[in-house]
Amino acid sequence: MTQQADLAKRSGSFALGGDLTVQRLGYGAMQLTGPGIWGDPKDPETCVRVLQRAVELGVTFIDTADSYGPFVSEMLIKKALHPYAKDLVIATKAGLTRSGPNDWRPVGRPEYLRQQVELSLRHLGLERIDLLQLHRIDALVPLEDQVGELALLQKEGKIRHIGLSEVNVSQIEAASQIARIVSVQNLYNVAKRDAEPVLTYCEEHQMAFIPWFPLATGALAKEGGPLDEMAHRLNAKPSQIALAWLLKRSPVMLPIPGTASVAHLEENMQAGTITLSDADFETLRRAI
């Protein structure tokens, strides 16, 4: 059990905001819902076990959002893990509304963001959210009103740190004039790296970069492809190699692979034990 509890620790650590140390390989809780990220999961008890197993494997960073379900993911986290271990950091997001399966609409009105933060506090059973990320910037609302409301909630002690999601460098810079931003969560994986400029900015400013959809491998994993060949040579799964590549890519990278399967969770956590050579890393980097 001790060896298994060290799995996430093998990925290294990062200090969110300089004061919240987490293991870099975390867990994304989006898939703990019904189809279309809507409603309850088919097997809630298995989802509870997945969350508990993640913590057993050493995960100290769990990412969720009020819109997952909505609220289903947050309430499952509370059911599975409350009262929380002292070293467990739960990050959640607000700013996307849901009107049905696979339907996501940004709403950044200050009163809405405040309402959602209050609901997340209740659903998670927290007095303060360690990391609250603006899920999307609402183009219809001034940025200073959106980030400013989160900063006000921070001053009130309801939020510890503020992050952003799906933003570019200029948006990060603009938000940073309103409040301190400690993390960015953008689409990024070994096969899709459009967010490289944002990652570079995060490295320069010691912000956490949280890649969502981290397991996507695209054509790299096809039979005979570089990821497939590497996985066979290293006796690993392509998904594990993809995660190991992310961990090697940057010290500010916090991958959050998600799953509703205990077996897949355990498989993902093994990625922290894989150390890619510089040559293997470059092979995958240049393959796209």
NORRAVEN-V799091 format. One record per pair of residues at least 6 apart in sequence whose ideal C-beta (glycine too) atoms are under 8 Angstrom apart, sorted by the first residue. I is the first residue (numbers start at 1). J is the second residue. If there is no record, write none. Layout:
i->I j->J
i->I j->J
This chain:
i->1 j->56
i->4 j->56
i->4 j->57
i->4 j->58
i->5 j->56
i->5 j->57
i->5 j->58
i->6 j->58
i->7 j->57
i->7 j->58
i->7 j->269
i->7 j->270
i->7 j->272
i->7 j->273
i->8 j->23
i->8 j->25
i->8 j->26
i->8 j->57
i->8 j->58
i->8 j->59
i->8 j->60
i->8 j->269
i->8 j->272
i->9 j->23
i->9 j->58
i->9 j->272
i->10 j->25
i->10 j->272
i->10 j->273
i->11 j->23
i->11 j->24
i->11 j->25
i->11 j->247
i->11 j->271
i->11 j->272
i->12 j->23
i->12 j->24
i->12 j->247
i->12 j->251
i->12 j->272
i->13 j->21
i->13 j->22
i->13 j->23
i->13 j->24
i->14 j->21
i->14 j->22
i->14 j->24
i->14 j->208
i->14 j->251
i->14 j->252
i->14 j->254
i->15 j->21
i->15 j->22
i->16 j->22
i->16 j->61
i->16 j->89
i->16 j->130
i->16 j->131
i->16 j->161
i->16 j->182
i->16 j->183
i->16 j->208
i->17 j->131
i->17 j->160
i->17 j->161
i->17 j->180
i->17 j->182
i->18 j->182
i->18 j->206
i->20 j->89
i->20 j->130
i->20 j->131
i->20 j->160
i->20 j->161
i->21 j->60
i->21 j->87
i->22 j->60
i->22 j->61
i->22 j->87
i->22 j->89
i->22 j->254
i->23 j->58
i->23 j->59
i->23 j->60
i->23 j->61
i->23 j->272
i->24 j->61
i->24 j->247
i->24 j->253
i->24 j->254
i->24 j->255
i->24 j->272
i->25 j->59
i->25 j->243
i->25 j->247
i->25 j->254
i->25 j->255
i->25 j->257
i->25 j->268
i->25 j->269
i->25 j->271
i->25 j->272
i->26 j->59
i->26 j->60
i->26 j->61
i->26 j->62
i->26 j->63
i->26 j->210
i->26 j->254
i->26 j->255
i->26 j->256
i->27 j->51
i->27 j->54
i->27 j->59
i->27 j->61
i->27 j->62
i->27 j->63
i->27 j->256
i->27 j->257
i->27 j->258
i->27 j->265
i->28 j->62
i->28 j->63
i->28 j->64
i->28 j->212
i->28 j->256
i->28 j->257
i->28 j->258
i->29 j->51
i->29 j->62
i->29 j->63
i->29 j->64
i->29 j->68
i->29 j->73
i->29 j->76
i->29 j->77
i->29 j->258
i->30 j->37
i->30 j->64
i->30 j->65
i->30 j->68
i->30 j->73
i->30 j->258
i->31 j->37
i->31 j->258
i->31 j->259
i->31 j->260
i->32 j->41
i->32 j->47
i->32 j->50
i->32 j->51
i->32 j->68
i->32 j->72
i->32 j->73
i->32 j->76
i->32 j->258
i->32 j->260
i->33 j->39
i->33 j->40
i->33 j->41
i->33 j->68
i->33 j->69
i->33 j->72
i->33 j->73
i->34 j->40
i->34 j->41
i->34 j->42
i->34 j->69
i->34 j->72
i->34 j->101
i->35 j->101
i->36 j->100
i->36 j->101
i->36 j->102
i->36 j->103
i->37 j->67
i->37 j->68
i->37 j->69
i->37 j->98
i->37 j->101
i->37 j->102
i->38 j->69
i->38 j->98
i->38 j->100
i->38 j->101
i->38 j->102
i->39 j->69
i->39 j->72
i->39 j->101
i->40 j->69
i->40 j->72
i->41 j->47
i->41 j->72
i->41 j->76
i->41 j->260
i->43 j->260
i->44 j->76
i->46 j->260
i->46 j->261
i->46 j->262
i->47 j->76
i->47 j->80
i->47 j->260
i->48 j->76
i->48 j->79
i->48 j->80
i->49 j->80
i->49 j->262
i->50 j->259
i->50 j->260
i->50 j->261
i->50 j->262
i->50 j->265
i->51 j->62
i->51 j->76
i->51 j->77
i->51 j->80
i->51 j->81
i->52 j->80
i->52 j->81
i->53 j->262
i->53 j->265
i->53 j->266
i->54 j->62
i->54 j->265
i->54 j->269
i->55 j->81
i->55 j->85
i->55 j->88
i->57 j->265
i->57 j->266
i->57 j->269
i->58 j->269
i->59 j->269
i->60 j->85
i->60 j->87
i->60 j->88
i->60 j->89
i->61 j->89
i->61 j->91
i->61 j->254
i->61 j->256
i->62 j->77
i->62 j->88
i->62 j->89
i->62 j->90
i->62 j->91
i->63 j->91
i->63 j->92
i->63 j->185
i->63 j->210
i->63 j->256
i->64 j->73
i->64 j->74
i->64 j->77
i->64 j->90
i->64 j->91
i->64 j->92
i->64 j->93
i->65 j->73
i->65 j->74
i->65 j->92
i->65 j->93
i->65 j->94
i->65 j->96
i->65 j->133
i->65 j->135
i->66 j->74
i->66 j->92
i->66 j->93
i->66 j->94
i->66 j->116
i->66 j->119
i->66 j->120
i->66 j->123
i->67 j->93
i->67 j->96
i->67 j->97
i->67 j->98
i->67 j->104
i->67 j->135
i->68 j->74
i->69 j->75
i->70 j->98
i->71 j->119
i->71 j->123
i->74 j->92
i->74 j->120
i->74 j->123
i->74 j->124
i->75 j->123
i->77 j->90
i->77 j->124
i->78 j->123
i->78 j->124
i->78 j->125
i->81 j->88
i->82 j->124
i->82 j->125
i->83 j->125
i->84 j->90
i->84 j->126
i->89 j->130
i->89 j->131
i->90 j->124
i->90 j->126
i->90 j->129
i->90 j->130
i->90 j->131
i->91 j->129
i->91 j->130
i->91 j->131
i->91 j->132
i->91 j->133
i->91 j->163
i->91 j->183
i->91 j->210
i->92 j->120
i->92 j->124
i->92 j->129
i->92 j->131
i->92 j->132
i->92 j->133
i->93 j->132
i->93 j->133
i->93 j->134
i->93 j->135
i->93 j->165
i->93 j->185
i->94 j->113
i->94 j->116
i->94 j->117
i->94 j->120
i->94 j->132
i->94 j->133
i->94 j->134
i->94 j->135
i->95 j->106
i->95 j->107
i->95 j->108
i->95 j->113
i->95 j->116
i->95 j->134
i->95 j->135
i->95 j->136
i->95 j->137
i->95 j->138
i->95 j->146
i->95 j->165
i->96 j->104
i->96 j->105
i->96 j->106
i->96 j->107
i->96 j->135
i->96 j->136
i->97 j->104
i->97 j->105
i->97 j->106
i->97 j->107
i->97 j->112
i->98 j->104
i->98 j->105
i->99 j->105
i->104 j->136
i->106 j->135
i->106 j->136
i->106 j->137
i->106 j->138
i->106 j->139
i->107 j->138
i->108 j->134
i->108 j->136
i->108 j->137
i->108 j->138
i->108 j->140
i->108 j->141
i->108 j->145
i->108 j->146
i->109 j->138
i->109 j->141
i->109 j->145
i->110 j->141
i->110 j->145
i->110 j->146
i->110 j->148
i->110 j->149
i->113 j->134
i->113 j->146
i->113 j->149
i->113 j->150
i->113 j->153
i->114 j->149
i->114 j->153
i->117 j->129
i->117 j->132
i->117 j->150
i->117 j->153
i->117 j->158
i->117 j->159
i->118 j->158
i->120 j->126
i->120 j->129
i->120 j->132
i->121 j->127
i->121 j->128
i->121 j->129
i->121 j->158
i->127 j->157
i->127 j->158
i->128 j->157
i->128 j->158
i->128 j->159
i->128 j->160
i->129 j->158
i->129 j->159
i->129 j->160
i->130 j->160
i->130 j->161
i->131 j->160
i->131 j->161
i->131 j->162
i->131 j->163
i->131 j->182
i->131 j->183
i->132 j->150
i->132 j->153
i->132 j->159
i->132 j->161
i->132 j->162
i->132 j->163
i->133 j->162
i->133 j->163
i->133 j->164
i->133 j->165
i->133 j->183
i->133 j->185
i->134 j->146
i->134 j->147
i->134 j->150
i->134 j->162
i->134 j->163
i->134 j->164
i->134 j->165
i->134 j->175
i->135 j->165
i->136 j->165
i->136 j->166
i->137 j->143
i->137 j->146
i->137 j->164
i->137 j->166
i->137 j->167
i->137 j->171
i->138 j->146
i->143 j->171
i->143 j->174
i->143 j->175
i->143 j->178
i->144 j->178
i->147 j->162
i->147 j->175
i->147 j->178
i->147 j->179
i->148 j->178
i->148 j->179
i->150 j->159
i->150 j->162
i->150 j->179
i->151 j->162
i->151 j->178
i->151 j->179
i->153 j->159
i->154 j->160
i->154 j->161
i->154 j->162
i->154 j->179
i->161 j->180
i->161 j->182
i->161 j->183
i->162 j->179
i->162 j->180
i->162 j->181
i->162 j->182
i->163 j->181
i->163 j->182
i->163 j->183
i->163 j->184
i->163 j->185
i->163 j->208
i->163 j->210
i->164 j->171
i->164 j->172
i->164 j->175
i->164 j->181
i->164 j->183
i->164 j->184
i->164 j->185
i->165 j->184
i->165 j->185
i->165 j->186
i->165 j->212
i->166 j->185
i->166 j->186
i->166 j->187
i->167 j->175
i->167 j->184
i->167 j->186
i->167 j->198
i->168 j->197
i->168 j->198
i->169 j->197
i->169 j->198
i->169 j->201
i->172 j->181
i->172 j->184
i->172 j->198
i->172 j->201
i->172 j->207
i->175 j->181
i->181 j->207
i->182 j->207
i->182 j->208
i->183 j->202
i->183 j->207
i->183 j->208
i->183 j->209
i->183 j->210
i->183 j->254
i->184 j->198
i->184 j->201
i->184 j->202
i->184 j->207
i->184 j->208
i->184 j->209
i->184 j->210
i->185 j->209
i->185 j->210
i->185 j->211
i->185 j->212
i->186 j->195
i->186 j->198
i->186 j->209
i->186 j->210
i->186 j->211
i->186 j->212
i->187 j->194
i->187 j->195
i->187 j->211
i->187 j->212
i->187 j->213
i->188 j->194
i->188 j->195
i->188 j->199
i->188 j->209
i->188 j->211
i->188 j->212
i->188 j->213
i->188 j->214
i->188 j->246
i->189 j->211
i->189 j->213
i->189 j->214
i->189 j->215
i->189 j->216
i->189 j->217
i->189 j->242
i->189 j->246
i->190 j->216
i->190 j->217
i->190 j->220
i->190 j->227
i->190 j->242
i->190 j->245
i->190 j->246
i->190 j->284
i->190 j->288
i->191 j->216
i->191 j->217
i->191 j->218
i->191 j->219
i->191 j->220
i->191 j->288
i->192 j->213
i->192 j->216
i->192 j->218
i->192 j->288
i->193 j->288
i->195 j->211
i->198 j->209
i->199 j->209
i->199 j->249
i->199 j->250
i->199 j->252
i->199 j->253
i->201 j->207
i->202 j->208
i->202 j->209
i->202 j->250
i->202 j->252
i->203 j->209
i->203 j->250
i->203 j->251
i->203 j->252
i->206 j->252
i->207 j->252
i->208 j->252
i->208 j->254
i->209 j->250
i->209 j->252
i->209 j->253
i->209 j->254
i->210 j->254
i->210 j->255
i->210 j->256
i->211 j->246
i->211 j->253
i->211 j->254
i->211 j->255
i->211 j->256
i->212 j->256
i->214 j->242
i->214 j->243
i->214 j->246
i->214 j->255
i->214 j->256
i->214 j->257
i->215 j->239
i->215 j->242
i->215 j->243
i->215 j->257
i->215 j->268
i->216 j->242
i->217 j->227
i->217 j->238
i->217 j->239
i->217 j->242
i->218 j->288
i->219 j->225
i->220 j->226
i->220 j->227
i->220 j->228
i->220 j->238
i->220 j->284
i->220 j->287
i->220 j->288
i->221 j->227
i->221 j->228
i->221 j->231
i->221 j->238
i->221 j->242
i->222 j->228
i->225 j->287
i->226 j->283
i->226 j->284
i->226 j->287
i->227 j->238
i->227 j->241
i->227 j->242
i->227 j->284
i->227 j->287
i->228 j->238
i->230 j->236
i->230 j->241
i->230 j->280
i->230 j->283
i->230 j->284
i->231 j->237
i->231 j->238
i->231 j->240
i->231 j->241
i->234 j->241
i->234 j->274
i->234 j->280
i->236 j->244
i->236 j->270
i->236 j->274
i->237 j->267
i->239 j->257
i->239 j->267
i->239 j->268
i->239 j->271
i->240 j->267
i->240 j->268
i->240 j->270
i->240 j->271
i->240 j->274
i->241 j->271
i->241 j->274
i->241 j->276
i->241 j->284
i->242 j->271
i->243 j->255
i->243 j->257
i->243 j->268
i->243 j->271
i->243 j->272
i->243 j->274
i->244 j->271
i->244 j->272
i->244 j->274
i->244 j->275
i->244 j->276
i->245 j->276
i->245 j->281
i->245 j->284
i->245 j->285
i->246 j->253
i->246 j->255
i->247 j->253
i->247 j->255
i->247 j->271
i->247 j->272
i->248 j->275
i->248 j->276
i->248 j->281
i->249 j->281
i->255 j->271
i->257 j->268
i->257 j->271
i->259 j->265
i->259 j->268
